[in-house]
């Protein structure tokens, strides 16, 4: 008997997760470039950070919808707004993993070429961040009966007294 993490249903989810992630990536990169450079100078040409926030927000919404209604369609939560908050938190943590890889390579190790930055952020960081996201989405976000470990309970709005108490 194969372990649960090797099940055929998980491989199907992983494939759908990859397709949804690719759509989110295209939304992010395409949206950013349209906002900055559409027609030569796009509407946010002089505001690259704003363009990135807008494109990243749109990509997060696209990814959440795709994962909610396709990848994890059988295990989504009843309260969509709680699910979205958890999704956004996990997406942010995944991005921070990628940024940490870039920081270590660029500033810590001194590898500052365009190639090194892309390998660390969009190679190593993307793989580690995506692995974390898949695990966390499956375990905490799109789980009807997850382990309710703090993150899920906060989003559901029902921390028990024991869970809320700091541990000694």
N, C-alpha and C positions, 0 to 999 in steps of 0.2 A: 504494500500500500504506500503510495507516494505521499510525502508530507504535503500539508495544505498549501504551502507556498509554491508547490510545483504542479498544482492542479490545472487541468485544461481550461477551466473557467477563468483562472487567473491570467493565463496566457492570452485569452480573448480580451480580458479587461486591459491588459498591458498593451495590446495592439490598438484597441480603441483609444486608450490614454495617449498613445503616441500620435494618432491621427488628430485628436483634439488639441494636443500640445503643438503640433505643426500648424494647425489653424490659428491658434493663439499667437504663435511666433510670427506668422505672416501678418496677422492683424496688428501686432505691435510694431514690427519693422516697417510694414507698408504704411500704416497709419502715421508713424513718425515721419517718414519721408514725404508723404502727401502733405502733412501739416507744415513741414519745413520747406519743401521744394516744388510743390505742385505749381506748374506754370512759371517756373523759374524761381520765384519767391512765394512760398505758400503763406497762408494766413498767420502762421506762427514762426515765420522764418527767423525773426530776431529773438525768439524765445525758445531755445532748444530744450531747456529743462521742462518748461510747460508742455511742449509738444510731447516729450517723453512721458510725463505724468498722464496726459490725455490718452496717448496710445497704449500705455501700460494698463490703464484703467479699463479701456475698451477690450484689451486682450484678456484681462482677468475675467470680465463679464462673459466673453465668448467661451473661454475655457470652462468657467463654472457651468454655463448652460449646457455645453457639450458633455461635460462629465456628469452633470445631474441627470440629463435626459437620455444619455446614451451609454457612457462608460459604466457608471454605477447606478443605472436606472432601477435595479431591483433592490437597492439598499439605501435609497435616499431618505432624508428626514422629512417628517411632515411639515415642520416649520422651516420654510425656505429661507427666511431672513437669518435665522440662526445658522443654517447650513452655509449661507453665503459669508457670514462673518468668520466662521471657522475656515472656510476655503481661502478667504483673503489673508487671514493670519498665517496659514500654512504656506501660501504662495509667497508672502513676504519673507518668511523664514527661509524658504528655498532660494530666494533671490539673495538674501544675506549670506548664505553658504557660498554662492557663486562669487559674491563681492569679497568675501573673506579669502577665497583662493586667489583672486586678483591682487588683493592687498599683500598677502604673503609673498607672492611671486614678484610683484612690482616694487614694493617698498622693503620687504624683509630680505628677499634674496637679490634684489637689484636687477632682475631681468625686466628691462624696460622697453624692449622693441615691440612693434605692433604684433609680430608673430607670438612673442612670449605672452603678451597681454591677452591675445585671442585664445591661445592654448590654455592659459590658466583660468580665464573667465568663462569662455565659451566651449572649452573642451572639458577639462577636469571639473571646473565649477558647475557646469551645466549637467554633467553626468551625476555628480554627487547631489546637487540640488534637486534634480528630477527624481533620483532614487528616493530621496527623503520625501518629496511631494507625493509620489505614488504610495509609499508606505503610509504616510500620515493621512492622505485622503481616504485610503481604504480602511484604515484603523479608526480614525477619529471623525472624519467629516461625513463620509457616506456610509455610515454604519448605524444600523437600527439598534444594535445591541453592543456597542463598543465597550471599551473598558471603563468609560466614564472617569477618566483620570484628569480631573482639573480642567483641561482645555474644553472638553465636551460639556462638563457641568457648568462652566462659566457661560458658555454660549446658550445653554438651555435655561440659565437663570435660576438654578436651584442648587447652590452649594450648601451642603449640610454643615452643621456646626462643627462636626469633626473634620470635614474636608477643609473648611475655611480656617481652622486653627493652625497656627504655625507649629511645626514639629520641633521638639526639643532636641 
